[in-house]
Amino acid sequence: MFFYPDQNIDILSISGIPYVGHQLIYMPPNWKNTTPTPYTIFIMDEELTPNQYEAFFKQIVLLEAPNPRVFTPRVLEYASLFHPCFFEALINSSKEAITPLNDFISTLKRREITIPFSSSITISNGLHWLQSMVFLSGVTLSAAIIQNRWSSGTIESKLNRLWQASCTIEMTSSKGITKQEIRDFILKMVPYLSKNPLLVLKKLKLFYSKLLTELVKDIPSEQKIMKIPKLTIAQKERFGFITDLKKLLDTNLEAVILYGSATNSEQFSDYDLIVVVKNIEDALEILQGKSPLYNGIELNISVFDTNDFWAYQLASGDNLYDHGICLYGNIVVPHKNTNDLLLRNLSFGFIRFRQLMGMGSYVQHITSEDDDKRNLLDYFIKIPLNICKGIEGCVGAVSTNEDIKKWAEETLAFDVQMLKKISRQGNHTKAIAKSTWAAQEVLHYYDQKLNITKQKKQPTENKHLIKIH
């Protein structure tokens, strides 16, 4: 990751925004062996309001800045923990020349973790970020295959994330898989992108599992057994889809676990299911493109075998034992430390916040009203609620959708239904801007409430995170 000052963008028209300066990031050549479009990092010296985020996103499109991202002091401080490679590259870039922007960057503070956490959890060298990035990118692959919700862009983005992992993995303490192994897999897939993309998608599913298994080996946990509970008549009716799953997968099926909103909320958009099988490839062959429904509600299925189920659960931001319902089979699940889970959810929240930043300028080009675009926008708009729900779950508050929405409205004046309506009326930027603001506000709210991190007193030259054992 390389930073260069840029003098080619006229940013004087960004009025009413506490702008300091901007730099371009040039990433290393990607798997296409071309230099990708740079990212433009805009630095602010104050926190932004929702209206300022909206103004920035709208203005930056007019300036045609490539891949714009906006960072405030608070967000950069969180990056020192939850994307340290980026933060260090930014800090080091400020030493190359004396400018107002570099002077400001040199004053940035790091944050440190104040809660006890497991000694094997590695934050400072980027492994924690890499685990989170690979998890979030890989965990959606089953659903893409089963719901037939993928495109060439989906596959390329997954390959891009793997290439990004290859650029980072040597900076971490992970020894089980090398940069070259990751790149060899990517290049092996390239010839099949046009002639058999579904094969590539399935191979990606398997490779992401292999990579994540190596990355999470040192995450500690206890073993607990999930068993089928005694269900009420209403629950049996609500979860009646289990009969069809057993028929479809037959003897390959080992366990089915329900998690998410359908476990406890009156209103929910889908059933989130983890399906554990003996043979993943056979299961995906049967389920691909089925887009299963039950009573008109989508079954959002993630398929794993026993080994990669364990890896994904080690990297996840929750404990299935505490919040899930086992609907079929008995299965051993990892149970992780509460503080470790809090750090994982802050990491997920930071990555999702950055995704929202990326959407801020992109959404102005969306004019289509097709269902996939609506679903995509709806997903991004409700990210702050997902961050909130994940953190609440860490501390034992199994909140319903209704509870989370009420909290967000009362605490942040964040009304997700209103923002979805605004988006459907065509003002995607306003909706995404409010969600971008709310995402980092949720992170900051819980960080302060639970005393998870604090600003370091040491100057930025001290680059070693002191881990609390």
VENTAQUI-V912386 format. One record per run of one state. SS is the DSSP state (A for helix, B for strand, O for the rest). FROM is the first residue (numbers start at 1). TO is the last residue. If there is no record, write none. Layout:
SS_FROM_TO ; SS_FROM_TO
This chain:
O_1_1 ; B_2_5 ; O_6_18 ; B_19_26 ; O_27_38 ; B_39_44 ; O_45_49 ; A_50_63 ; O_64_67 ; B_68_71 ; O_72_72 ; A_73_82 ; O_83_83 ; A_84_93 ; O_94_99 ; A_100_106 ; O_107_110 ; B_111_113 ; O_114_126 ; A_127_138 ; O_139_140 ; A_141_146 ; O_147_151 ; A_152_171 ; O_172_178 ; A_179_190 ; O_191_191 ; A_192_195 ; O_196_196 ; A_197_215 ; O_216_221 ; B_222_226 ; O_227_227 ; B_228_228 ; O_229_232 ; A_233_238 ; O_239_241 ; A_242_252 ; B_253_259 ; O_260_260 ; A_261_263 ; O_264_269 ; B_270_277 ; O_278_279 ; A_280_287 ; O_288_292 ; B_293_294 ; O_295_296 ; B_297_304 ; O_305_305 ; A_306_315 ; O_316_319 ; A_320_323 ; O_324_324 ; B_325_328 ; O_329_330 ; B_331_335 ; O_336_337 ; A_338_365 ; O_366_370 ; A_371_381 ; O_382_382 ; A_383_394 ; O_395_400 ; A_401_412 ; O_413_415 ; A_416_424 ; O_425_427 ; A_428_450 ; O_451_452 ; B_453_455 ; O_456_469
